[in-house]
Amino acid sequence: MLGSQVEKGINPLSDLISDEIYDLLESRSLINEKSVRDYQIRRKFKDMRANDVGASEAIDILRNEHPYLQFDTIRKIVYQIHK
């Protein structure tokens, strides 16, 4: 299920690492697709909030993109505190 969200050959972390490094990590199975998905969700949420989209509406939009995730799951992802 996660594999369909992270397209092969496309670097979803291009703002963090180069395509070459991503391809190398992916070829060695060192990419955690769930973590990449969560990063993308947090980034989209942050962008929507910066464009004056309400938090609940932003989460609803993300739920439409990831229908297998519950509202509370997305809320936990976007408000997760990084240590």
C-alpha positions in Angstrom: 0.0 0.0 0.0 2.7 2.5 0.9 4.7 1.6 -2.3 1.9 3.1 -4.3 2.2 6.4 -2.5 6.0 6.7 -3.0 6.5 6.3 -6.8 9.6 4.4 -7.9 12.2 6.6 -9.7 10.9 9.8 -8.2 12.8 11.4 -5.3 10.1 12.6 -2.8 13.0 14.0 -0.6 14.5 16.2 -3.3 14.4 19.2 -0.9 16.7 17.2 1.4 18.9 14.9 -0.6 20.0 14.5 -4.2 18.4 12.1 -6.7 21.6 10.1 -6.8 21.7 9.6 -3.0 18.0 8.8 -2.9 18.4 6.2 -5.7 21.4 4.6 -3.9 19.5 4.4 -0.6 16.4 3.0 -2.4 18.5 0.4 -4.3 19.9 -0.9 -1.0 16.4 -0.9 0.7 17.4 1.8 3.1 14.3 4.0 2.5 11.5 3.7 5.0 8.4 4.4 2.9 6.2 5.1 5.9 8.7 7.8 7.1 8.8 9.3 3.6 5.0 9.4 3.5 4.8 11.0 6.9 7.4 13.6 5.9 5.4 14.4 2.8 2.2 14.7 4.8 3.9 17.1 7.3 5.3 19.2 4.5 2.0 19.5 2.7 0.2 20.3 5.9 2.8 23.0 6.7 2.4 24.5 3.2 -1.4 24.5 3.5 -1.3 26.2 6.9 1.1 28.8 5.5 -1.5 29.5 2.9 -4.2 30.2 5.5 -6.0 26.8 5.2 -7.5 25.8 8.5 -6.0 22.9 10.4 -9.1 20.7 10.2 -9.6 21.5 6.5 -5.9 20.7 5.8 -6.2 17.3 7.5 -9.4 16.6 5.5 -7.5 17.3 2.3 -4.7 15.0 3.4 -7.3 12.3 4.2 -8.6 12.5 0.7 -5.0 11.9 -0.6 -4.5 9.1 1.9 -8.0 7.5 2.4 -6.5 4.6 4.3 -5.5 6.9 7.2 -7.8 8.1 9.9 -8.3 11.8 10.8 -6.5 11.2 14.2 -3.6 9.4 12.5 -3.0 12.3 10.2 -3.3 14.7 13.2 -0.7 12.7 15.1 1.6 12.7 12.0 1.4 16.5 11.5 1.7 17.4 15.2 4.4 14.9 15.9 7.3 16.4 17.9 10.7 15.6 16.6 13.5 15.0 19.1 
